Amino acid sequence: MVFWTVAALLTLAASLAVLLPLSRRRTPDDSGQNNDLEVYRDQLSELDRDAARGLVAPADVAEAHAEIARRILKADKAGSPVVATAMVSSRAIAAMAVIAVPLVSWGSYVALGSPDLPSQPLAARLAKNADQSTVAELVARAEAHLAANPEDGRGWDVLAPIYLRLGRADEAVTAYRNAIRLAGASASREAGLGEALSTTAGGVVTAEAKAAFERALAIEPADLKARFYLAAALAQDGKAQAAVEAWNDLARGLPADSPWSDAIAGAVAQTQASQTQASSQQASAERPGPDQAQMDRAASMSPADRQAMVEGMVASLDERLRLNPQDAEGWTRLVRSYVVLGRADDARDALRRGVEVLTGDDRGRLSAFAASLGISVAD
């Protein structure tokens, strides 16, 4: 009803725009016959003046009057039909316009338009107008639609990946959750939710994100995004080799021009580089600490030399145990080293850390050894 009311008002405005110029009455001043009548009247006045001065014979005056009068009558009769005809023509045109404008315009719309076409879904309108609208305009339109129709699951489904591409990850999480709640779970929606959650966490595949990716794979085992991020989760958990194998397996099934190829290659290279660096640091930290013979030699050195040698070896042993704490013998050597150096507080700290990570007999032996040196956790 609103549409037809607006259409009627627009039609009326268009009709008035046509009718107003055509409906103006033509005035006598617009007729070319008025000029002839004025000339004839001037001739009569001039003839009367000449007769009064005696310049024209009375017989000639009468004859001239009669001739001019005939011309005036002729001009007056010729002019009146012209004006009348023009006025009649204008009114006829105006009447035709009043009828023709709405008939032609509304008839054309009925024939060419679609007045009964139902409203298009949000996704269809966005796809149809994408070439004519900017991304900001599309997002604003979608947000306005969803503000008025918050239960439109398809609308949330369309908006969620746009939010993610724009870097609005928090809003993407909300949009994906609404889409899943209203339109149901799908592999793409669950994987999109997982990606949005990972993005909000700075690229870390959180437990919630991992669960979303696993749900996506349960729906579609070949989902590329879910497989990629689950491999990244393996790398983050310290399972670098398993992650690289998962990525390589994913890459083998991709076409040569897949956009995922570069992402997988970059992830593999980064993980392998990190793995190499970690191995190097671990090898460096695994240099053995001082044994009893080394400690005895250190006792015979000058205080300065002994301090420099022992401090270096003890620091190396302490660092190795922080990286690989499941080494009962190493904890024993570290506690003994600190006792020899007279650093009782450091010895107790090493004992406490060793007791926390060791289990069973290894823990008991470490505690017993420390007690023999006069060191205990309770001190």
C-alpha positions as a LaTeX table, in Angstrom:
\begin{tabular}{lrrr}
\hline
Residue & $x$ (\AA) & $y$ (\AA) & $z$ (\AA) \\
\hline
Met1 & 0.00 & 0.00 & 0.00 \\
Val2 & 2.82 & 2.38 & 0.81 \\
Phe3 & 4.39 & 1.70 & $-2.57$ \\
Trp4 & 1.25 & 2.59 & $-4.50$ \\
Thr5 & 0.68 & 5.76 & $-2.45$ \\
Val6 & 4.19 & 6.95 & $-3.24$ \\
Ala7 & 3.72 & 6.00 & $-6.90$ \\
Ala8 & 0.48 & 8.02 & $-7.10$ \\
Leu9 & 2.11 & 11.10 & $-5.59$ \\
Leu10 & 5.03 & 10.87 & $-8.00$ \\
Thr11 & 2.64 & 10.51 & $-10.94$ \\
Leu12 & 0.69 & 13.59 & $-9.83$ \\
Ala13 & 3.88 & 15.61 & $-9.57$ \\
Ala14 & 4.95 & 14.52 & $-13.05$ \\
Ser15 & 1.53 & 15.41 & $-14.48$ \\
Leu16 & 1.62 & 18.88 & $-12.94$ \\
Ala17 & 5.05 & 19.48 & $-14.40$ \\
Val18 & 3.59 & 18.83 & $-17.86$ \\
Leu19 & 0.23 & 20.58 & $-17.38$ \\
Leu20 & 1.25 & 23.90 & $-15.89$ \\
Pro21 & 3.11 & 25.26 & $-18.96$ \\
Leu22 & 0.38 & 24.04 & $-21.33$ \\
Ser23 & $-2.55$ & 25.39 & $-19.34$ \\
Arg24 & $-1.53$ & 29.09 & $-19.58$ \\
Arg25 & $-4.07$ & 31.14 & $-21.57$ \\
Arg26 & $-2.84$ & 32.98 & $-24.61$ \\
Thr27 & $-3.50$ & 36.71 & $-24.25$ \\
Pro28 & $-4.43$ & 39.02 & $-27.07$ \\
Asp29 & $-1.02$ & 40.67 & $-26.84$ \\
Asp30 & 0.49 & 37.43 & $-28.07$ \\
Ser31 & $-1.37$ & 37.64 & $-31.48$ \\
Gly32 & 0.34 & 39.11 & $-34.51$ \\
Gln33 & $-3.02$ & 40.60 & $-35.65$ \\
Asn34 & $-2.79$ & 43.36 & $-33.02$ \\
Asn35 & 0.01 & 45.07 & $-34.93$ \\
Asp36 & $-2.14$ & 45.35 & $-38.11$ \\
Leu37 & $-5.08$ & 46.82 & $-36.19$ \\
Glu38 & $-2.87$ & 49.48 & $-34.63$ \\
Val39 & $-1.56$ & 50.47 & $-38.06$ \\
Tyr40 & $-5.08$ & 50.81 & $-39.46$ \\
Arg41 & $-6.18$ & 52.91 & $-36.51$ \\
Asp42 & $-3.19$ & 55.20 & $-37.00$ \\
Gln43 & $-4.13$ & 55.61 & $-40.67$ \\
Leu44 & $-7.68$ & 56.66 & $-39.70$ \\
Ser45 & $-6.34$ & 59.24 & $-37.26$ \\
Glu46 & $-3.92$ & 60.63 & $-39.83$ \\
Leu47 & $-6.69$ & 60.74 & $-42.47$ \\
Asp48 & $-8.91$ & 62.73 & $-40.10$ \\
Arg49 & $-6.10$ & 65.21 & $-39.43$ \\
Asp50 & $-5.45$ & 65.71 & $-43.16$ \\
Ala51 & $-9.17$ & 66.24 & $-43.82$ \\
Ala52 & $-9.36$ & 68.82 & $-41.03$ \\
Arg53 & $-6.53$ & 70.80 & $-42.61$ \\
Gly54 & $-8.20$ & 70.58 & $-46.02$ \\
Leu55 & $-5.47$ & 68.47 & $-47.54$ \\
Val56 & $-7.88$ & 65.74 & $-48.75$ \\
Ala57 & $-11.14$ & 66.21 & $-50.61$ \\
Pro58 & $-14.29$ & 65.16 & $-48.69$ \\
Ala59 & $-15.16$ & 62.53 & $-51.33$ \\
Asp60 & $-11.72$ & 60.99 & $-51.00$ \\
Val61 & $-11.96$ & 61.04 & $-47.18$ \\
Ala62 & $-15.18$ & 59.03 & $-47.25$ \\
Glu63 & $-13.76$ & 56.49 & $-49.67$ \\
Ala64 & $-10.52$ & 56.13 & $-47.65$ \\
His65 & $-12.51$ & 55.69 & $-44.41$ \\
Ala66 & $-14.51$ & 52.92 & $-46.00$ \\
Glu67 & $-11.38$ & 51.11 & $-47.23$ \\
Ile68 & $-9.60$ & 51.28 & $-43.89$ \\
Ala69 & $-12.72$ & 50.11 & $-42.07$ \\
Arg70 & $-12.97$ & 47.06 & $-44.35$ \\
Arg71 & $-9.33$ & 46.19 & $-43.56$ \\
Ile72 & $-9.93$ & 46.55 & $-39.80$ \\
Leu73 & $-12.94$ & 44.23 & $-39.94$ \\
Lys74 & $-11.02$ & 41.72 & $-42.01$ \\
Ala75 & $-8.08$ & 41.68 & $-39.58$ \\
Asp76 & $-10.33$ & 41.38 & $-36.57$ \\
Lys77 & $-12.23$ & 38.42 & $-38.05$ \\
Ala78 & $-8.98$ & 36.67 & $-39.03$ \\
Gly79 & $-7.42$ & 37.10 & $-35.56$ \\
Ser80 & $-10.21$ & 35.81 & $-33.39$ \\
Pro81 & $-10.23$ & 32.19 & $-34.73$ \\
Val82 & $-6.43$ & 31.97 & $-34.29$ \\
Val83 & $-6.59$ & 32.81 & $-30.59$ \\
Ala84 & $-9.58$ & 30.59 & $-30.01$ \\
Thr85 & $-8.00$ & 27.70 & $-31.83$ \\
Ala86 & $-4.76$ & 28.04 & $-29.81$ \\
Met87 & $-6.64$ & 28.03 & $-26.53$ \\
Val88 & $-8.67$ & 25.00 & $-27.53$ \\
Ser89 & $-5.51$ & 23.15 & $-28.64$ \\
Ser90 & $-3.73$ & 23.87 & $-25.33$ \\
Arg91 & $-6.61$ & 22.55 & $-23.29$ \\
Ala92 & $-6.85$ & 19.46 & $-25.46$ \\
Ile93 & $-3.16$ & 18.73 & $-25.00$ \\
Ala94 & $-3.45$ & 19.27 & $-21.25$ \\
Ala95 & $-6.39$ & 16.89 & $-21.01$ \\
Met96 & $-4.55$ & 14.27 & $-23.03$ \\
Ala97 & $-1.47$ & 14.62 & $-20.79$ \\
Val98 & $-3.51$ & 14.12 & $-17.63$ \\
Ile99 & $-4.76$ & 10.83 & $-19.02$ \\
Ala100 & $-1.63$ & 9.72 & $-20.89$ \\
Val101 & 1.05 & 10.31 & $-18.22$ \\
Pro102 & $-0.34$ & 7.93 & $-15.57$ \\
Leu103 & $-1.53$ & 5.42 & $-18.14$ \\
Val104 & 1.83 & 5.23 & $-19.90$ \\
Ser105 & 3.97 & 5.27 & $-16.73$ \\
Trp106 & 1.90 & 2.81 & $-14.70$ \\
Gly107 & 1.23 & 0.64 & $-17.72$ \\
Ser108 & 4.96 & 0.44 & $-18.45$ \\
Tyr109 & 5.73 & $-0.48$ & $-14.84$ \\
Val110 & 3.11 & $-3.22$ & $-14.79$ \\
Ala111 & 4.48 & $-4.62$ & $-18.05$ \\
Leu112 & 8.21 & $-4.26$ & $-17.28$ \\
Gly113 & 8.40 & $-4.07$ & $-13.49$ \\
Ser114 & 7.55 & $-6.52$ & $-10.74$ \\
Pro115 & 5.18 & $-4.90$ & $-8.25$ \\
Asp116 & 4.28 & $-8.25$ & $-6.70$ \\
Leu117 & 7.89 & $-9.45$ & $-6.32$ \\
Pro118 & 8.56 & $-10.34$ & $-2.65$ \\
Ser119 & 11.48 & $-8.80$ & $-0.76$ \\
Gln120 & 14.78 & $-10.42$ & $-1.65$ \\
Pro121 & 16.85 & $-12.08$ & 1.11 \\
Leu122 & 19.88 & $-10.15$ & 2.34 \\
Ala123 & 22.36 & $-12.43$ & 0.59 \\
Ala124 & 20.65 & $-11.96$ & $-2.79$ \\
Arg125 & 20.59 & $-8.18$ & $-2.46$ \\
Leu126 & 24.23 & $-8.02$ & $-1.45$ \\
Ala127 & 25.27 & $-10.25$ & $-4.35$ \\
Lys128 & 23.17 & $-8.27$ & $-6.82$ \\
Asn129 & 24.52 & $-4.86$ & $-5.81$ \\
Ala130 & 28.12 & $-5.78$ & $-4.98$ \\
Asp131 & 29.51 & $-4.07$ & $-8.08$ \\
Gln132 & 27.70 & $-0.84$ & $-7.32$ \\
Ser133 & 28.40 & $-0.67$ & $-3.56$ \\
Thr134 & 31.51 & $-0.33$ & $-1.42$ \\
Val135 & 32.28 & $-2.83$ & 1.32 \\
Ala136 & 31.42 & $-0.24$ & 3.96 \\
Glu137 & 28.04 & 0.33 & 2.32 \\
Leu138 & 27.32 & $-3.38$ & 2.19 \\
Val139 & 28.27 & $-3.83$ & 5.83 \\
Ala140 & 26.15 & $-0.86$ & 6.89 \\
Arg141 & 23.19 & $-2.22$ & 4.94 \\
Ala142 & 23.60 & $-5.66$ & 6.46 \\
Glu143 & 23.92 & $-4.25$ & 9.97 \\
Ala144 & 20.78 & $-2.16$ & 9.51 \\
His145 & 18.92 & $-5.21$ & 8.25 \\
Leu146 & 20.05 & $-7.36$ & 11.17 \\
Ala147 & 19.22 & $-4.64$ & 13.68 \\
Ala148 & 15.64 & $-4.85$ & 12.42 \\
Asn149 & 15.73 & $-8.65$ & 11.87 \\
Pro150 & 18.07 & $-10.14$ & 14.52 \\
Glu151 & 16.75 & $-13.66$ & 13.90 \\
Asp152 & 17.87 & $-13.73$ & 10.26 \\
Gly153 & 20.42 & $-16.53$ & 10.41 \\
Arg154 & 21.32 & $-16.19$ & 6.74 \\
Gly155 & 22.10 & $-12.51$ & 7.28 \\
Trp156 & 24.51 & $-13.32$ & 10.11 \\
Asp157 & 26.07 & $-16.01$ & 7.92 \\
Val158 & 26.77 & $-13.46$ & 5.18 \\
Leu159 & 28.12 & $-10.80$ & 7.54 \\
Ala160 & 30.43 & $-13.02$ & 9.64 \\
Pro161 & 33.22 & $-13.62$ & 7.07 \\
Ile162 & 33.07 & $-9.95$ & 6.02 \\
Tyr163 & 33.73 & $-8.93$ & 9.63 \\
Leu164 & 36.66 & $-11.36$ & 9.73 \\
Arg165 & 38.22 & $-9.98$ & 6.52 \\
Leu166 & 37.86 & $-6.45$ & 7.88 \\
Gly167 & 39.77 & $-7.41$ & 11.03 \\
Arg168 & 36.69 & $-7.14$ & 13.27 \\
Ala169 & 37.29 & $-10.56$ & 14.83 \\
Asp170 & 35.20 & $-10.05$ & 17.99 \\
Glu171 & 32.16 & $-9.12$ & 15.89 \\
Ala172 & 32.88 & $-12.05$ & 13.59 \\
Val173 & 32.72 & $-14.42$ & 16.58 \\
Thr174 & 29.30 & $-13.04$ & 17.53 \\
Ala175 & 28.06 & $-13.25$ & 13.94 \\
Tyr176 & 29.23 & $-16.84$ & 13.48 \\
Arg177 & 27.63 & $-17.92$ & 16.74 \\
Asn178 & 24.34 & $-16.31$ & 15.74 \\
Ala179 & 24.51 & $-17.97$ & 12.31 \\
Ile180 & 25.10 & $-21.38$ & 13.88 \\
Arg181 & 22.34 & $-20.85$ & 16.42 \\
Leu182 & 19.77 & $-19.68$ & 13.87 \\
Ala183 & 20.76 & $-21.43$ & 10.63 \\
Gly184 & 22.37 & $-24.56$ & 12.05 \\
Ala185 & 25.92 & $-25.87$ & 12.19 \\
Ser186 & 27.90 & $-26.40$ & 9.00 \\
Ala187 & 31.54 & $-27.06$ & 8.28 \\
Ser188 & 32.15 & $-23.55$ & 6.95 \\
Arg189 & 30.39 & $-21.87$ & 9.89 \\
Glu190 & 32.22 & $-23.94$ & 12.53 \\
Ala191 & 35.57 & $-23.45$ & 10.79 \\
Gly192 & 34.87 & $-19.72$ & 10.47 \\
Leu193 & 34.08 & $-19.54$ & 14.18 \\
Gly194 & 37.33 & $-21.32$ & 14.98 \\
Glu195 & 39.31 & $-18.90$ & 12.81 \\
Ala196 & 37.62 & $-15.89$ & 14.41 \\
Leu197 & 38.34 & $-17.23$ & 17.91 \\
Ser198 & 42.00 & $-17.85$ & 16.98 \\
Thr199 & 42.29 & $-14.34$ & 15.57 \\
Thr200 & 40.94 & $-12.78$ & 18.76 \\
Ala201 & 43.59 & $-14.79$ & 20.68 \\
Gly202 & 46.40 & $-13.35$ & 18.57 \\
Gly203 & 46.72 & $-16.37$ & 16.29 \\
Val204 & 46.71 & $-18.99$ & 19.05 \\
Val205 & 44.40 & $-21.94$ & 18.48 \\
Thr206 & 42.61 & $-21.92$ & 21.82 \\
Ala207 & 40.73 & $-24.90$ & 23.25 \\
Glu208 & 37.44 & $-23.35$ & 22.16 \\
Ala209 & 38.75 & $-22.72$ & 18.65 \\
Lys210 & 40.13 & $-26.25$ & 18.45 \\
Ala211 & 36.73 & $-27.64$ & 19.42 \\
Ala212 & 35.08 & $-25.61$ & 16.65 \\
Phe213 & 37.56 & $-26.94$ & 14.06 \\
Glu214 & 36.96 & $-30.50$ & 15.24 \\
Arg215 & 33.20 & $-30.01$ & 14.86 \\
Ala216 & 33.81 & $-28.74$ & 11.32 \\
Leu217 & 35.81 & $-31.87$ & 10.45 \\
Ala218 & 33.10 & $-34.06$ & 11.92 \\
Ile219 & 30.71 & $-32.50$ & 9.40 \\
Glu220 & 33.16 & $-32.31$ & 6.49 \\
Pro221 & 36.39 & $-34.31$ & 6.94 \\
Ala222 & 38.05 & $-32.58$ & 3.98 \\
Asp223 & 37.51 & $-29.01$ & 5.24 \\
Leu224 & 40.78 & $-27.21$ & 4.42 \\
Lys225 & 40.55 & $-24.45$ & 6.99 \\
Ala226 & 39.85 & $-26.82$ & 9.86 \\
Arg227 & 42.70 & $-29.15$ & 8.86 \\
Phe228 & 45.14 & $-26.24$ & 8.53 \\
Tyr229 & 44.38 & $-24.79$ & 11.95 \\
Leu230 & 44.37 & $-28.16$ & 13.69 \\
Ala231 & 47.88 & $-28.73$ & 12.33 \\
Ala232 & 48.81 & $-25.31$ & 13.75 \\
Ala233 & 47.43 & $-26.46$ & 17.10 \\
Leu234 & 49.82 & $-29.44$ & 17.00 \\
Ala235 & 52.75 & $-27.08$ & 16.42 \\
Gln236 & 51.67 & $-24.89$ & 19.32 \\
Asp237 & 51.50 & $-27.96$ & 21.58 \\
Gly238 & 55.14 & $-28.72$ & 20.81 \\
Lys239 & 54.37 & $-31.49$ & 18.31 \\
Ala240 & 56.26 & $-29.86$ & 15.47 \\
Gln241 & 56.92 & $-32.99$ & 13.45 \\
Ala242 & 53.29 & $-34.09$ & 13.61 \\
Ala243 & 52.22 & $-30.60$ & 12.54 \\
Val244 & 54.57 & $-30.60$ & 9.55 \\
Glu245 & 53.31 & $-34.03$ & 8.49 \\
Ala246 & 49.70 & $-32.87$ & 8.75 \\
Trp247 & 50.42 & $-29.78$ & 6.65 \\
Asn248 & 52.32 & $-31.78$ & 4.03 \\
Asp249 & 49.47 & $-34.28$ & 3.83 \\
Leu250 & 47.06 & $-31.38$ & 3.31 \\
Ala251 & 49.25 & $-29.84$ & 0.61 \\
Arg252 & 49.43 & $-33.07$ & $-1.39$ \\
Gly253 & 45.70 & $-32.95$ & $-2.05$ \\
Leu254 & 45.62 & $-29.33$ & $-3.23$ \\
Pro255 & 45.60 & $-28.07$ & $-6.83$ \\
Ala256 & 48.69 & $-26.14$ & $-7.91$ \\
Asp257 & 46.96 & $-22.76$ & $-7.84$ \\
Ser258 & 45.26 & $-23.20$ & $-4.46$ \\
Pro259 & 45.55 & $-20.15$ & $-2.19$ \\
Trp260 & 46.23 & $-22.53$ & 0.69 \\
Ser261 & 49.52 & $-23.67$ & $-0.82$ \\
Asp262 & 51.46 & $-20.55$ & 0.16 \\
Ala263 & 49.97 & $-20.53$ & 3.66 \\
Ile264 & 50.95 & $-24.16$ & 4.21 \\
Ala265 & 54.48 & $-23.63$ & 2.86 \\
Gly266 & 54.98 & $-20.65$ & 5.15 \\
Ala267 & 53.69 & $-22.53$ & 8.19 \\
Val268 & 55.93 & $-25.52$ & 7.49 \\
Ala269 & 59.02 & $-23.34$ & 7.02 \\
Gln270 & 58.35 & $-21.39$ & 10.22 \\
Thr271 & 57.74 & $-24.52$ & 12.27 \\
Gln272 & 60.86 & $-26.23$ & 10.98 \\
Ala273 & 62.97 & $-23.15$ & 11.72 \\
Ser274 & 61.60 & $-22.98$ & 15.26 \\
Gln275 & 62.26 & $-26.68$ & 15.71 \\
Thr276 & 65.90 & $-26.29$ & 14.58 \\
Gln277 & 66.44 & $-23.36$ & 16.94 \\
Ala278 & 64.95 & $-25.27$ & 19.88 \\
Ser279 & 67.15 & $-28.28$ & 19.16 \\
Ser280 & 70.22 & $-26.06$ & 19.09 \\
Gln281 & 69.33 & $-24.47$ & 22.41 \\
Gln282 & 68.66 & $-27.86$ & 23.96 \\
Ala283 & 72.00 & $-29.26$ & 22.78 \\
Ser284 & 73.77 & $-26.26$ & 24.24 \\
Ala285 & 71.96 & $-26.64$ & 27.53 \\
Glu286 & 72.73 & $-30.35$ & 27.77 \\
Arg287 & 76.44 & $-29.86$ & 28.38 \\
Pro288 & 77.19 & $-31.88$ & 31.54 \\
Gly289 & 77.60 & $-30.12$ & 34.85 \\
Pro290 & 80.56 & $-30.59$ & 37.14 \\
Asp291 & 81.28 & $-34.06$ & 38.49 \\
Gln292 & 83.11 & $-34.82$ & 41.71 \\
Ala293 & 86.54 & $-34.82$ & 40.06 \\
Gln294 & 85.90 & $-31.40$ & 38.56 \\
Met295 & 84.75 & $-30.10$ & 41.90 \\
Asp296 & 87.93 & $-31.43$ & 43.54 \\
Arg297 & 90.11 & $-29.73$ & 40.95 \\
Ala298 & 88.20 & $-26.55$ & 41.46 \\
Ala299 & 88.98 & $-26.73$ & 45.18 \\
Ser300 & 92.72 & $-26.62$ & 44.44 \\
Met301 & 92.48 & $-23.54$ & 42.22 \\
Ser302 & 92.75 & $-19.96$ & 43.27 \\
Pro303 & 89.47 & $-18.62$ & 44.57 \\
Ala304 & 88.96 & $-16.46$ & 41.49 \\
Asp305 & 89.67 & $-19.25$ & 39.00 \\
Arg306 & 87.61 & $-21.74$ & 40.91 \\
Gln307 & 84.68 & $-19.38$ & 41.11 \\
Ala308 & 84.72 & $-18.67$ & 37.36 \\
Met309 & 84.91 & $-22.33$ & 36.37 \\
Val310 & 82.30 & $-23.63$ & 38.76 \\
Glu311 & 79.85 & $-20.81$ & 38.18 \\
Gly312 & 79.87 & $-21.54$ & 34.45 \\
Met313 & 79.33 & $-25.26$ & 34.83 \\
Val314 & 76.62 & $-24.91$ & 37.50 \\
Ala315 & 74.74 & $-22.34$ & 35.45 \\
Ser316 & 74.85 & $-24.68$ & 32.45 \\
Leu317 & 73.51 & $-27.58$ & 34.51 \\
Asp318 & 70.73 & $-25.46$ & 36.03 \\
Glu319 & 69.61 & $-24.30$ & 32.56 \\
Arg320 & 69.58 & $-27.84$ & 31.23 \\
Leu321 & 67.41 & $-29.04$ & 34.09 \\
Arg322 & 64.92 & $-26.24$ & 33.47 \\
Leu323 & 64.50 & $-27.50$ & 29.89 \\
Asn324 & 64.63 & $-31.22$ & 30.74 \\
Pro325 & 63.61 & $-31.64$ & 34.37 \\
Gln326 & 63.17 & $-35.46$ & 34.28 \\
Asp327 & 66.83 & $-36.08$ & 35.25 \\
Ala328 & 67.25 & $-37.37$ & 38.81 \\
Glu329 & 71.06 & $-37.53$ & 38.60 \\
Gly330 & 71.21 & $-33.99$ & 37.29 \\
Trp331 & 69.24 & $-32.66$ & 40.26 \\
Thr332 & 71.56 & $-34.50$ & 42.63 \\
Arg333 & 74.62 & $-32.95$ & 41.00 \\
Leu334 & 73.05 & $-29.48$ & 41.04 \\
Val335 & 72.21 & $-29.63$ & 44.76 \\
Arg336 & 75.74 & $-30.86$ & 45.55 \\
Ser337 & 77.32 & $-28.12$ & 43.43 \\
Tyr338 & 75.44 & $-25.36$ & 45.21 \\
Val339 & 76.39 & $-26.84$ & 48.60 \\
Val340 & 80.09 & $-26.95$ & 47.61 \\
Leu341 & 79.88 & $-23.34$ & 46.49 \\
Gly342 & 78.35 & $-22.41$ & 49.84 \\
Arg343 & 75.07 & $-21.29$ & 48.22 \\
Ala344 & 72.64 & $-23.02$ & 50.58 \\
Asp345 & 69.60 & $-21.04$ & 49.44 \\
Asp346 & 70.23 & $-22.01$ & 45.81 \\
Ala347 & 70.71 & $-25.63$ & 46.89 \\
Arg348 & 67.34 & $-25.63$ & 48.68 \\
Asp349 & 65.69 & $-24.02$ & 45.64 \\
Ala350 & 67.17 & $-26.70$ & 43.36 \\
Leu351 & 66.00 & $-29.40$ & 45.78 \\
Arg352 & 62.47 & $-27.96$ & 45.82 \\
Arg353 & 62.29 & $-27.84$ & 42.02 \\
Gly354 & 63.64 & $-31.38$ & 41.72 \\
Val355 & 61.18 & $-32.77$ & 44.24 \\
Glu356 & 58.27 & $-31.09$ & 42.38 \\
Val357 & 59.08 & $-32.73$ & 39.02 \\
Leu358 & 60.46 & $-36.12$ & 40.08 \\
Thr359 & 58.32 & $-39.03$ & 41.22 \\
Gly360 & 58.66 & $-42.30$ & 43.16 \\
Asp361 & 62.13 & $-43.55$ & 43.99 \\
Asp362 & 63.87 & $-40.69$ & 42.15 \\
Arg363 & 62.21 & $-38.15$ & 44.44 \\
Gly364 & 63.08 & $-40.18$ & 47.53 \\
Arg365 & 66.75 & $-40.59$ & 46.56 \\
Leu366 & 67.10 & $-36.83$ & 45.86 \\
Ser367 & 65.56 & $-35.93$ & 49.22 \\
Ala368 & 67.78 & $-38.43$ & 51.04 \\
Phe369 & 70.92 & $-37.17$ & 49.31 \\
Ala370 & 70.06 & $-33.56$ & 50.14 \\
Ala371 & 69.45 & $-34.51$ & 53.78 \\
Ser372 & 72.90 & $-36.10$ & 53.94 \\
Leu373 & 74.27 & $-32.68$ & 52.98 \\
Gly374 & 72.15 & $-30.96$ & 55.58 \\
Ile375 & 69.65 & $-29.56$ & 53.07 \\
Ser376 & 65.90 & $-30.05$ & 53.13 \\
Val377 & 62.90 & $-28.39$ & 51.55 \\
Ala378 & 61.52 & $-27.45$ & 54.97 \\
Asp379 & 64.65 & $-25.42$ & 55.89 \\
\hline
\end{tabular}
